[in-house]
Amino acid sequence: MGGMGNVTRVHQVNGNPSPDIADVITLCPLLTENDFKVTSPKDKKYNCMAWAAMRDKMNWWEPRKEAGCCWPKGAPFDVGYQSFIKVFELLGYVKCETPDLEEGFEKVAVFKDLFNWFSHASHQREDGTWTSKLGPFQDIQHWGNEKVQTFDYGDVIEILKRPRQIWGDGNPRLPPNVELEFF
């Protein structure tokens, strides 16, 4: 796997990995410093599902009736990975066979843990790299999903795709048939 291209990164602080880099490697120990780049500061407002689904940096998408959580109305209200696949289907995604870049499509990967619970989601960028929000930590850009698969993040169980969405103002919008319920 090659590096992330011509990216200026400060990975070292006093000869040690920077705290941001060290956090990512602790969460995803198969990643090396050349496998990813940090693309945002830590942020507890949103999670991987919000990020993968809509690049939503304002909400925590999770089927829990707790303050700060939201979930699409009509989606199954449980933590099984199938519920999260249903959310992506409500957003216009369909199952596909390969994570490879396809012209005109955007893709998401749904991860599950040993208990068949949803554990992570990542989104494919236009250049073929993937982007992940690591819980309350940073967003990262990475090649493929193999090195993000860990005990905590589980394994990719499904790849879904939809025609690439283009928003004039750059802000993703929910389809008209989807409404978020806030708790």
RODO-2510 file (C-alpha; in nm, 4 decimals, decimal comma):
residues 183
     n   res          X          Y          Z
     1     m     0,0000     0,0000     0,0000
     2     g     0,1372     0,3366    -0,0955
     3     g     0,1334     0,6512     0,1118
     4     m    -0,1320     0,9180     0,0921
     5     g     0,0436     1,1158    -0,1802
     6     n     0,1841     1,4666    -0,1480
     7     v     0,0543     1,5400     0,1992
     8     t     0,2310     1,7616     0,4486
     9     r     0,1993     1,5975     0,7877
    10     v     0,3527     1,6579     1,1259
    11     h     0,3604     1,3092     1,2738
    12     q     0,6347     1,3596     1,5290
    13     v     0,6333     1,5518     1,8565
    14     n     0,9679     1,5305     2,0369
    15     g     1,0546     1,2205     1,8348
    16     n     0,7247     1,0446     1,9150
    17     p     0,4085     1,0152     1,7072
    18     s     0,1860     1,3219     1,7534
    19     p    -0,1083     1,2659     1,9908
    20     d    -0,3551     1,2600     1,6987
    21     i    -0,1524     0,9980     1,5123
    22     a    -0,0964     0,7945     1,8279
    23     d    -0,4731     0,7954     1,9000
    24     v    -0,5497     0,6586     1,5537
    25     i    -0,2819     0,3885     1,5726
    26     t    -0,4109     0,2862     1,9172
    27     l    -0,7642     0,2508     1,7774
    28     c    -0,6520     0,0832     1,4535
    29     p    -0,3186    -0,0865     1,5254
    30     l    -0,2882    -0,2316     1,1739
    31     l    -0,2539     0,1223     1,0347
    32     t     0,0899     0,2756     1,0049
    33     e     0,1626     0,6472     0,9756
    34     n     0,1826     0,6115     0,5960
    35     d    -0,1586     0,4436     0,5633
    36     f    -0,3721     0,7417     0,6646
    37     k    -0,3890     1,1099     0,7362
    38     v    -0,5893     1,2870     1,0030
    39     t    -0,8408     1,5193     0,8347
    40     s    -1,0203     1,6745     1,1326
    41     p    -0,9700     1,7520     1,4993
    42     k    -1,1348     1,5385     1,7670
    43     d    -1,5080     1,6068     1,7839
    44     k    -1,7696     1,4390     2,0037
    45     k    -2,0694     1,5915     1,8199
    46     y    -2,0852     1,3344     1,5400
    47     n    -1,9965     0,9704     1,4755
    48     c    -1,8939     0,7447     1,1872
    49     m    -2,2538     0,6782     1,0837
    50     a    -2,3360     1,0491     1,0530
    51     w    -2,0114     1,1065     0,8653
    52     a    -2,0441     0,8116     0,6247
    53     a    -2,4152     0,8680     0,5604
    54     m    -2,4219     1,2424     0,5012
    55     r    -2,0856     1,3955     0,6026
    56     d    -2,2938     1,5271     0,8943
    57     k    -2,0686     1,6985     1,1505
    58     m    -2,3534     1,8130     1,3735
    59     n    -2,5329     1,4956     1,4839
    60     w    -2,4637     1,1577     1,6435
    61     w    -2,6601     0,8969     1,4401
    62     e    -2,7404     0,6041     1,6663
    63     p    -3,0625     0,4177     1,7546
    64     r    -3,0623     0,5278     2,1204
    65     k    -3,3180     0,7476     2,2885
    66     e    -3,0545     0,9604     2,4561
    67     a    -2,9943     1,3311     2,4360
    68     g    -2,7729     1,4132     2,1415
    69     c    -2,8669     1,1081     1,9342
    70     c    -3,0791     1,1027     1,6207
    71     w    -3,2031     0,8278     1,3895
    72     p    -3,3945     0,8214     1,0602
    73     k    -3,7662     0,7703     1,1088
    74     g    -3,8769     0,4396     0,9604
    75     a    -3,5395     0,2701     1,0105
    76     p    -3,5257    -0,0337     1,2415
    77     f    -3,4407     0,0866     1,5906
    78     d    -3,1709    -0,1576     1,6995
    79     v    -2,7917    -0,1939     1,6884
    80     g    -2,7770    -0,4905     1,4504
    81     y    -2,5739    -0,4129     1,1408
    82     q    -2,8839    -0,4819     0,9265
    83     s    -3,0514    -0,1718     1,0750
    84     f    -2,7628     0,0444     0,9596
    85     i    -2,7719    -0,1114     0,6140
    86     k    -3,1424    -0,0204     0,6038
    87     v    -3,0536     0,3413     0,6849
    88     f    -2,8151     0,3511     0,3895
    89     e    -3,0854     0,1971     0,1706
    90     l    -3,3261     0,4724     0,2829
    91     l    -3,0595     0,7183     0,1689
    92     g    -3,0574     0,5633    -0,1801
    93     y    -2,7731     0,3120    -0,1492
    94     v    -2,7933    -0,0406    -0,2900
    95     k    -2,5731    -0,3401    -0,2150
    96     c    -2,2803    -0,3936    -0,4485
    97     e    -2,0088    -0,6502    -0,4980
    98     t    -1,6851    -0,4561    -0,4748
    99     p    -1,5281    -0,1685    -0,2822
   100     d    -1,3422    -0,0634    -0,5972
   101     l    -1,3925     0,2930    -0,7190
   102     e    -1,6690     0,3229    -0,9795
   103     e    -1,7077     0,6358    -1,1903
   104     g    -2,0202     0,8282    -1,0896
   105     f    -2,0859     0,6345    -0,7668
   106     e    -2,0115     0,6866    -0,4002
   107     k    -1,9744     0,3884    -0,1702
   108     v    -1,9993     0,3100     0,1976
   109     a    -1,8682     0,0142     0,3929
   110     v    -2,0669    -0,1214     0,6895
   111     f    -1,8723    -0,3029     0,9613
   112     k    -2,0033    -0,5507     1,2199
   113     d    -1,8538    -0,6893     1,5375
   114     l    -1,8509    -1,0451     1,6753
   115     f    -2,2063    -1,0019     1,8065
   116     n    -2,3408    -0,8922     1,4638
   117     w    -2,3853    -0,5390     1,5953
   118     f    -2,3000    -0,2432     1,3811
   119     s    -1,9493    -0,1273     1,4710
   120     h    -1,8337     0,1228     1,2043
   121     a    -1,9041     0,2804     0,8658
   122     s    -1,6671     0,4419     0,6181
   123     h    -1,7282     0,6431     0,3016
   124     q    -1,5360     0,6290    -0,0256
   125     r    -1,4075     0,9598    -0,1586
   126     e    -1,3983     1,0566    -0,5269
   127     d    -1,0274     0,9704    -0,5476
   128     g    -1,0859     0,6119    -0,4277
   129     t    -0,9593     0,6661    -0,0737
   130     w    -1,1923     0,6075     0,2190
   131     t    -1,2797     0,8346     0,5073
   132     s    -1,3725     0,7276     0,8600
   133     k    -1,4820     0,9095     1,1739
   134     l    -1,3267     0,7295     1,4683
   135     g    -1,5918     0,7569     1,7405
   136     p    -1,5436     1,0830     1,9349
   137     f    -1,1957     1,1183     1,7876
   138     q    -1,0721     1,2357     1,4474
   139     d    -1,1732     1,1775     1,0888
   140     i    -0,9091     0,9987     0,8868
   141     q    -0,8525     0,9401     0,5167
   142     h    -0,7206     0,5916     0,4377
   143     w    -0,6648     0,3484     0,1514
   144     g    -0,9089     0,0586     0,1718
   145     n    -1,0758    -0,0711     0,4848
   146     e    -0,8600    -0,3738     0,5630
   147     k    -0,6360    -0,1992     0,8150
   148     v    -0,9317    -0,0314     0,9870
   149     q    -1,0796    -0,3748     1,0618
   150     t    -0,9907    -0,4431     1,4246
   151     f    -1,1424    -0,6170     1,7246
   152     d    -1,3279    -0,2957     1,8158
   153     y    -1,4258    -0,1931     1,4633
   154     g    -1,5032    -0,5426     1,3409
   155     d    -1,5086    -0,6502     0,9770
   156     v    -1,6676    -0,5095     0,6646
   157     i    -1,9935    -0,6986     0,6161
   158     e    -2,1464    -0,4977     0,3295
   159     i    -2,0499    -0,2469     0,0612
   160     l    -2,3265    -0,0244    -0,0738
   161     k    -2,3290     0,2366    -0,3481
   162     r    -2,5454     0,5114    -0,4948
   163     p    -2,5007     0,7636    -0,7722
   164     r    -2,2602     1,0296    -0,6460
   165     q    -2,4575     1,3112    -0,4893
   166     i    -2,3718     1,6642    -0,5944
   167     w    -2,4937     1,9504    -0,3824
   168     g    -2,4493     2,3022    -0,5178
   169     d    -2,3574     2,4465    -0,1793
   170     g    -2,1523     2,1436    -0,0755
   171     n    -2,3936     2,0525     0,2048
   172     p    -2,5440     1,7038     0,1775
   173     r    -2,9208     1,6811     0,2047
   174     l    -3,1446     1,4018     0,3201
   175     p    -3,3715     1,2603     0,0512
   176     p    -3,7240     1,4059     0,0755
   177     n    -3,8600     1,0742     0,2094
   178     v    -3,6135     1,0627     0,5031
   179     e    -3,6530     1,2577     0,8253
   180     l    -3,4299     1,2408     1,1313
   181     e    -3,5840     1,1986     1,4747
   182     f    -3,3886     1,3755     1,7500
   183     f    -3,3806     1,2541     2,1086
***
